[in-house]
Amino acid sequence: MDRRVFIKNGSLALLSLGFAPQFISKTVLAARSRQKVLVTIFQRGAVDGLNMIVPYGEEWYYKVRPSIGVARPGQEAGAVDLDGFFGIHPSMSPLADLFHRNELAIVHACGSPDPTRSHFDAQDYMESGTPGVKATRDGWLNRYLHAREHADATPFRAVALTTQLPRTLQGNAPALAIAQVGQFGLRAGNQTDMMQSGFESQYAAAADKVLG
């Protein structure tokens, strides 16, 4: 994924902070002081793993994919070499540098142990983290947040850049869905200004603790 596209679609470009409520701006900027931040991207739909991370060193790859296989490194539209056996699709070439700097790990040929042929069930199992169990109400990320709760935790500890809270973050632990940072705010009728002012004062005094 193009980093610039991700930032733009996620509405976290610095320009957007100028239009966000002050306490939201302070929350986002407070993240700079944090050393560990987990970012998860769930791509809904399907992906051809063998054409994304190409086993160009395996002859059978080209025997069974004579027309759709990605060419070897050095050839036209060929894969970008990773380790002499695997390569990455040329459209994802910026990630190769991260791999060579040991800042990116690729877990290949993995998936759910549940044999369902339903795309929707498989997607739900990935987000709940309980393959084969449809009754699970919370997502795996929310269970993690719940297991690691602490006194300073706030809803801004977990933020989804979507219009609705994704399945992974649904559960008892607090989390927020913010599709557009600039449009995020409090809605409390004729008390809105007072409530927003109170939040801004609170986070101005403790911005370094906002993300929990």
C-alpha positions in Angstrom: 0.0 0.0 0.0 1.3 3.5 -0.9 2.1 5.2 2.4 0.8 8.6 1.1 -2.5 7.0 0.1 -2.9 5.4 3.5 -2.2 8.7 5.3 -4.6 10.6 3.1 -7.4 8.1 3.4 -6.8 7.8 7.1 -7.2 11.5 7.5 -4.1 11.8 9.6 -2.2 14.2 7.3 -0.9 17.1 9.4 -3.1 19.6 7.4 -6.2 17.9 8.8 -5.0 18.7 12.4 -5.6 22.4 11.8 -9.3 21.8 11.4 -9.7 19.2 14.2 -10.9 20.1 17.7 -7.9 21.0 19.8 -8.1 18.0 22.1 -8.0 15.7 19.1 -5.0 17.5 17.7 -3.2 17.1 21.0 -4.1 13.4 21.1 -2.6 12.7 17.7 0.5 14.7 18.3 1.0 13.0 21.7 1.6 9.7 19.8 5.1 11.0 18.8 6.3 10.3 22.3 5.2 6.7 22.2 7.7 4.0 21.3 5.4 1.2 20.4 2.3 1.6 18.3 0.5 -1.3 16.7 -1.1 -0.6 13.2 -3.3 -3.3 11.7 -4.7 -3.1 8.2 -7.4 -5.6 7.3 -7.8 -5.7 3.5 -11.3 -7.0 2.8 -11.7 -9.1 -0.3 -9.1 -11.5 -1.6 -5.4 -11.5 -2.3 -3.3 -13.9 -4.3 -0.4 -14.6 -1.9 1.7 -16.4 -4.5 1.7 -13.4 -6.8 2.2 -10.9 -3.9 5.2 -12.8 -2.4 6.5 -14.7 -5.4 8.4 -18.0 -4.9 10.3 -17.4 -8.2 13.0 -19.9 -7.1 10.4 -22.7 -7.3 10.1 -24.2 -10.8 6.7 -25.6 -10.1 5.4 -22.1 -9.6 5.9 -21.3 -13.3 4.7 -24.8 -14.4 1.3 -24.4 -12.8 1.1 -20.7 -13.5 2.3 -20.4 -17.1 0.2 -17.3 -17.9 -0.4 -15.6 -14.5 2.9 -16.1 -12.7 5.0 -13.0 -11.9 8.3 -13.0 -13.8 11.6 -13.5 -12.1 13.7 -10.5 -10.9 15.5 -8.8 -13.7 12.8 -9.6 -16.3 10.1 -7.3 -17.6 7.6 -6.6 -14.8 9.5 -9.1 -12.7 9.4 -9.5 -8.9 11.7 -7.6 -6.7 14.2 -10.0 -5.0 14.0 -10.5 -1.3 16.2 -13.4 -0.4 17.2 -15.3 -3.5 14.1 -17.5 -3.5 11.2 -15.2 -2.8 10.4 -11.9 -4.4 7.8 -9.2 -3.9 5.4 -8.0 -6.6 6.8 -5.0 -8.4 3.9 -2.8 -7.4 4.9 -3.3 -3.7 8.6 -2.7 -4.3 8.9 0.1 -1.6 8.4 -2.7 1.0 11.5 -4.5 -0.2 13.7 -1.8 1.4 12.0 -2.4 4.7 12.5 -6.1 4.4 16.3 -5.7 3.7 16.6 -3.4 6.8 14.9 -6.1 9.0 12.0 -3.8 9.6 9.5 -6.0 7.8 8.7 -9.7 8.4 6.6 -11.7 5.9 4.6 -14.7 7.2 3.8 -16.7 4.1 1.5 -19.7 3.4 -0.6 -19.2 6.5 -4.3 -18.9 7.1 -7.2 -20.1 9.2 -7.4 -23.8 10.2 -11.2 -23.7 9.7 -12.2 -25.4 6.3 -15.2 -23.1 5.6 -15.7 -22.2 2.0 -17.7 -19.1 3.0 -15.8 -15.9 2.4 -17.9 -14.1 5.0 -17.4 -16.7 7.7 -13.7 -16.8 7.1 -13.5 -13.0 7.3 -15.4 -13.0 10.6 -13.1 -15.7 12.0 -10.0 -13.7 11.2 -11.4 -10.7 13.0 -12.8 -12.5 16.0 -9.7 -14.7 16.3 -11.8 -17.8 17.0 -11.9 -20.0 13.8 -15.0 -22.1 13.6 -16.8 -20.4 16.4 -19.5 -18.0 15.3 -20.8 -17.1 18.7 -17.8 -15.0 19.7 -19.0 -11.4 20.4 -15.7 -9.5 20.6 -12.8 -9.1 18.4 -9.2 -10.2 19.1 -7.8 -6.7 19.3 -10.5 -5.7 21.9 -9.7 -8.8 24.0 -6.1 -7.8 24.0 -7.0 -4.3 25.1 -9.2 -5.7 27.9 -6.4 -8.0 29.0 -3.9 -5.1 29.2 -6.2 -2.5 30.8 -4.6 0.0 33.1 -5.7 3.1 35.1 -4.6 5.7 32.5 -6.3 4.0 29.5 -8.7 6.2 27.5 -10.9 5.5 24.4 -8.1 7.1 22.3 -5.9 4.1 23.2 -7.5 2.3 20.2 -8.7 4.2 17.2 -10.1 2.8 13.9 -9.9 5.1 10.8 -13.3 3.9 9.6 -16.9 5.1 9.8 -17.9 2.1 12.0 -15.9 0.2 14.6 -14.4 -2.9 12.9 -15.1 -6.3 14.2 -11.6 -6.6 15.6 -12.2 -3.7 18.0 -15.7 -4.5 19.1 -16.1 -5.6 22.7 -16.0 -4.3 26.3 -12.7 -2.4 26.1 -13.2 1.3 24.9 -12.3 2.1 21.3 -13.2 4.8 18.8 -14.0 4.9 15.1 -13.0 8.2 13.5 -13.4 8.3 9.7 -12.4 12.0 9.4 -10.3 13.6 12.1 -11.4 17.1 11.1 -15.0 16.2 11.5 -14.7 14.5 14.8 -16.2 16.3 17.8 -18.7 16.1 20.6 -22.5 16.3 20.2 -24.3 17.3 23.3 -27.1 19.6 22.1 -26.8 23.1 23.7 -24.1 21.8 26.0 -21.7 21.0 23.1 -19.5 24.0 23.5 -19.1 23.5 27.3 -18.4 19.8 26.9 -15.8 20.3 24.2 -14.1 23.1 26.2 -13.9 20.7 29.1 -12.3 18.0 27.1 -9.8 20.4 25.6 -8.8 21.6 29.0 -8.4 18.0 30.2 -6.2 16.9 27.4 -4.2 20.1 27.3 -3.1 19.3 30.9 -2.3 15.7 30.2 -1.6 15.2 26.5 1.2 12.8 27.1 -1.2 10.3 28.8 -4.0 10.5 26.2 -3.1 7.4 24.3 -2.8 5.3 27.5 
